[in-house]
Amino acid sequence: MNIDQLLEQQREYFRSGATLPVEFRISMLKKLYKTIKKYEYEIVEALNNDLGKSDYESYLCEIGLTLSEISYLLKHIKRFVKEKTVWTSLGQFAARSYKKSVPYGNVLIMSPWNYPFLLTMEPLVDALAAGNTAIVKPSAYSSSTSEMIKTIIMECFDEKYVAVVTGGRKENSELLDKKFDFVFFTGSLEVGKEVLRHTAETLTPAVLELGGKSPCIVDDTAKISLAAKRIIFGKFINCGQTCVAPDYILCHQSVKDELIKEMKKQIQLQFGDDPLMNPDYGKIINEKHYERLCGLIDHHKVVHGGRCHKDTLQIEPTVMNNITWDDAVMKEEIFGPLLPVLTYNSLDDVICDLQHRSKPLALYLFTENHGVIKEVTNRCQYGGGCINDVVTHVAASNLPFGGVGESGMGYYHGKAGFDTFSHTKSILDKKTWIDLPMRYQPYNRGLFEKIVHFFLK
């Protein structure tokens, strides 16, 4: 079936009203949950083929979070779909004012290769909970996982409800040329711009989940050993191919040596003496990205790691010291296992510098100073983040996830995801048992003035 036929089938199915009953949405989410559980082993195997992910990391960062999102929505969906009555002013007497969440219709979900299962299925779960039909376009780079996603969705759903389109740039371009009711894209800044150009042509609402250089600030009050432990975990999970990974460290000059020492220690503790031989340490997605990352390594500034293995597309967890904004590694989002360390002396200088740079998807701050927390969270603009941790905010269903400025627009997860894939109608239900005459001609100015005086006295 070609894309035009698929789209028309889904439009007709949505117009039939079949996706609207909350009982239908619940049954579909339960079916998806059960099917994911059924294919858990195969999903792990696919993620290992594409990215070298271990079974533990595959469940922790992809399968488990997807199942958690389904569970959250199953628990709360009946409350989310209810009409919300709001206050009605006396000027609208007698009436009821309320808000009603309705699905957009047919949505397109385009997902990336770095967390190919999670970042396809999680927005799909939100879209289905909101009552939409969906066409899913997973990444061609993570082909094994894309095929696994297709298997699951084809077993779960009829194509007129949810369908998968696989392929590369040709298919992406063909889909973006079509008219959808909503587009949800996760990926790079450059492709995000292209998506927005296409959706602008048809005035289609879109959410863009992008990325950027997410800073990690470590001040002189931080608990350095704990900071190092958490930074190393968040930076090198999935070999650094994480949109919210700490891209670089801004460390107070006075604690830099201690932090580097502790990070080197943590790399050894978490990944072993030879990370490239660790079966739980993954690989770079393809040769193109591997070569790009190798080109960002300045071996004169490497203080830990730096080894690359082209046959397995692996790069050691690598820490680089004495980095400046002029180094190649600071000119673009890294998206790999390279961790540059920059230093500062004045927090005001750090904040001022960040205010003049592109707004990142995440910001992380390690400090025991509540004044510093207030300054950074108030004055710096970024999508979201953590205090004294990294990455883990993305696992909280109650926290909306999304970027700002160059790192994206819109958000999802939990209630925010349901809202993103819904249009909120504002409805005034005017009663017919009374009809106040003041608004009709001929106008009675004397009566109007008395009413105004009554309400203002």
N, C-alpha and C positions, 0 to 999 in steps of 0.2 A: 504494500500500500504506500503511495507517495504521500508527501507531507501535506499537500493540499487536501487530499481525501481524508487523511487523519485528522486534520484541523476541523474540517466540516463535520465529521462524525462526532468529535468531541463537543463542538458547538451545539449540535442538535441534542446530544445527551444532556448537556448542561441546561438547555432551554426546556427540556422535559421536566425539570425539577427533581430528578432522581437523586442528586447529590445533596439536596437541602435538608432532609430530615436528620436530626441529630442521631437517631438510632442507626441510620445508614452509615454515618461517619464513624460512629463507634465501632460498628461491625467491621468496617474496612481497616481501621487502625489495629484492631485485634487480629485480623487476618494477616496483616503485614508483620506484626510482632511475632506471631507464630511461625511465619515463613522464614523470617530472619533467624530465629532460633533453630529452625530445621537445617538451615544452610550455614550455620556458624563455622563449622570446620572448613567448608569450601571458601567462605569469605576470608578467613585467616590465610588460607593457602594462596588465594588471589593477591592479597595484600603483600604477602611474602614474595611472590613472583615480581610484582611491580616495584616494590620499594624495600624489599628485604626486611620487612617488619616482623618482629617476633610475635608469637601467639598472644603473649601477655600484653604487649603494646597495642596490638590490633584490637584486643577487647577493651583495654583501658581507654584508648583514644578514639575509637571508631564505633565498634559494635555496641559497647556498653553505653556510650553516650546517646546513640540512636535509640536504643531500647528505653533508656531513661526519659528521653523526650516523648516517646509514645506513651509511657506510663503516666507522665505528668499531664499530658493532654487528655488521656482517658479519665483521669481523676477530676479534671476541672472543666471539661468541655461543656457540660450542661449549664454551668454557671456562665461561661463565656458567651454562649449563644442567646442567653436571655435578654429581652429588651430591658434597657436601663431608663427608668423614669427619672426625669430631672425637674427642677423647680420651674413653675410657670408663673410669669409675672401677672399682676392684677390686670394689666392692660389687655391680656389675652383671655380674660374670663369669658366664658367657662371653657376650659380646654385641658388636655393632658399633653405634656411634652415628653418625648422619649427618643432614645437613640437605639438604632437597630443595626447589628453587624450582619452584613450580607457578603457572600463571596464575590470576587471580581468576575469569575467565569473561567476562561481557558488560560492557564498560566504556562510560561516557559521557564524552566529551571536549568541553568547552565552551570556546571560544576567543574572544579579544578582537579589536578592530579595528585596533590600532596596529601590530602586526606580524602581520597576518592569516594569512599563509602559514606563516611559521616557527612561530608559537605554536599552530597547528593541527596541522601535519605532524610537528613534533618529538615531542610527546607521543604521537601516533599511532604513529610509528616505534618508540618504546619499548614501547608496548602490544602491538604486533604481534610484536616480538622476544621478548616475555615469553609469547606464545602465546594472547593474548586475541582475542575478537571485539570490534568497536567500532562505536558510533554517534557520529558527529562532528556537532557543532552550531557552525558558524562564525557570526561576528557579522553581523547585518543591516546594520550601518553600512558595512562594507566589502563591498558587494554584488558588485562585479566580481570580487574575489578569491574570494569565497565560491562564485560560479558556476564559477570556474576550478578550485577545489578539488573541487567536485562532478564536473566533467568528468573530472579525473584519477582520482578514486577509482572512479567508475563504469566507466571504461575498465580499471582495474587489477583490481578485485575484484567478486565477487558480493555482492549486498546481504546475504546471509545471513552474510557474513564481515565486511565493512566497509560502512557506509552513511552517507550525509550527509542531515541534516535541515536545510533552510534555513528562514528566517522570522525573526520577531521575538519579542516578549515572550510571545505566545500559545504559540508552539512551545516556548520555554524553560520555561514553566510546565507545559506538558503533559509534557515530558520529565522534569522534576523530580518529577512526581507518580508516575512509574513506579519500579519496583524494579529497580535495576541492582546488579551485584556490586561496582562501583567507580566513583567519579566523580572526574574531574580537571577543575578549573575554573581558568581564568586570567581575571582581570578586576578590577573595582573592589571595594573593601571592603564597600560596602553590598550589592551583589549576592552577594558571597561569603558574607555573613551569611545571606542567604536560601537559598543553596545548602546551607549547613550545617544550617539548620533543617529542610530537607526530608530530607537524608540521615540526620539524627538520628532521624527518625520510623521509619526502616526499619533503623537501625543499619548503614548502608552506609558503608564506609571512604571517605574523601575526601581529596584533596590540593587545597589552595587556594593559588594563586599570585596574590598581591595587589600591593600597592605601598606608598606612603607617601612621606614627605618625607625623601629620602636626602641627608644632609649631605656636604659636601666641605670638609675642614679643610686649610688651608694655613698652615703655621707659618713662623717667621722664618728657618728654615734651608733652606727649599725652593728648588729651582732654578726661579725665577719664570717665566722665559720658556718653559721646557718645560712647567711646570704649566699656564700659560695656554693653550698650544697644545693640550694634551690635554684640558683642561676644555672648551674651546670645541668641539672635535670631539665629545666625548661628550654635551654638553648639547644641541647644536643639530642633531645627526643626527635625521632624521625629525621635524624641527621641534620637538624636545623632547618628542615624544609617545612616550616610552620609560619603562617602569616603573622601570628602574635608572639613569635619567639623574640626574646631580647636581642636586638640587632647589634647593639654595642653597649659598652659600659662607660658611664661618666662617673668616675670615682674620685673622691676627695684625695688630694695629693698625699695627705698624711697616712692614709690606710691602703694605698695602692699596693705596696710590696706585700703586705699581709694578705690582702685579697687575692693577689696572683698566686701566692704560695698555697693558700687554701683551695683555690680553684684547681691547681695542678694536682693537689692531693685528692680532691673529689673526682677528677677525671679518672685517676688510677683506681679509686674505690668503686666507682660506678661502672666503669667500662673495662677495667683490668689493665695489666701491663702492656698488652698489645690489643688495642681496640679493634684493629682490622681483622683479628682472629676471633673476636667475640661474636658468637652466633646470634646474639640479641641486638647487635649493632647493625643498622640498616645500610642502605646505599643511596647514591644519587640517582634520580629518576632516569636520566639518559646521558649519553656522551656529550651532547651540546651543553647541558648545564654543568656537567663535570668539568669540561674544559674552561667554562666561564669562571667557575669557582677557583680552579687551580691558578688562573690568571690574576686572581685577587690576593693571592698569598705573597707577602713580602718576607722571604725567608730570613732576611737580616733582622726582622723584628719579631720573629716567632720565638716564643719562650716555652711553648709546649706543643707537641704534635707536629703537624706540617707534612707528614708523609701522605702520599697519594698512590692509589693502586688502580691503574686504568682498566685492567682486566675485570675487576669486580666493581668498578665505578665507586670506589670508596675513598673517603678522605678522613684522616684522623680528626678527632676533636682538637681544634687548633686555637691557641690563645696567642694574640699578638700584642706587644707592649709598645709604648712610646708612639702611638698612632696619633696622627693629626687629621684634620678635615681635608687636607690635600692628598692623603693616601687614596689609592684606587679603591680600597675596600670601603671607603666612606662616600663614594660617589654614587652608589646605587644600593638598593635593598639586597642584602647578602643572600638570604634564603638558602643557607647551607651551614656546615659545621665550622665556621670561622667566627671567632669572638675577639674583636678589637677592644682594647682598653685605652680610653682617654682620661685625662685628669682635669680637675678644676680646683680652684681655691675659694671662689665666691659663688654661693648659691644664686645670688642675684644675676651674676654673669651667665650662669647655666640657663636660668629661666629666660633671660633676655635673648640668648642665642637660640633656644628652642622656639621662642615666639616668632623668630624670623625665618624659621625653616618650615618645610611641609608638615602638615599635621599628621602625626603617626596614628596607626590603628591602635597601638597600646603604649602605655608608659608604666614603668615599674620603679618603685621607690623603696629603698631599704634605709630605714632610720628609726630611732627611738624618740625623735623630737617631734612633738605634736604641732609645733609652730611650723616646722618644715613641711609636714604633711599638708597643713592648711594652705601654705604659700604655693606649693606645687600643684595641688588639686584645684585651687582657685584660679591660678594664673596661666597654667599650661593647657593648651587645647589638644585633646586626643580622644580616640574612640572610647577607650575604657582601660582598665588595668588593675593592678594589685598594689597594696602596701605590704612590704616584707614578704612578698612571694612573686612568682611569675606564672603566667599562662592560665592558672587555675580558674580565673574568673569566667572563662568560656564554658566551664562545666556547670555553672549555676543556672538552672532553668528560670529562676526568678529575676535574673539580671539580663536586660536587653543587651544583645551583642551587635555591634556595628561600628563603622568608622565615621569620620567627619572630614570634610574638605577632600583633600587628595587621597585619603585612606578609605573613602567610601561614602555612601549615603543610605539611610534607612537602617533597620535593625530587625533581629528576629531572636528566637529562643522563647519557649514557653508562651505566656500571654502575649508578649511582644510579637512573637511569630504569628500567632493567631490574628492579631490586629493588623500586622503587615499584609497578610493575604486577604484581608477583609476591607470592604468599604463601609464606613459608618454613616448610615442614613440618619438625618435629623428630621423628626416627624412631629408636627403639631396636629393633634386630634381635636378639632373644634366641635363642641357639643351643639345640638340643635334645639335643646329645650329652652334656650334663651338667645336673643340676638340684640345686643346693645346697639343703639341707633347712632352713636356719636360719629362713627366713621363715614356715614353716608351723607350725600348732599340731599337737600340744601343744608349747609353747615349752620349749626346753632352755636355761635361764638360765645354767647352768654353762658350757656350750659357748659361749654368746654372750659371756660375760665373758672367756673365754680368747681369743676372736677379737679383741675390743676391745683387750685387754691387748697382744696380739701387734702390732697396728697402731699402738698409741700408745707403746710402749716405745722 
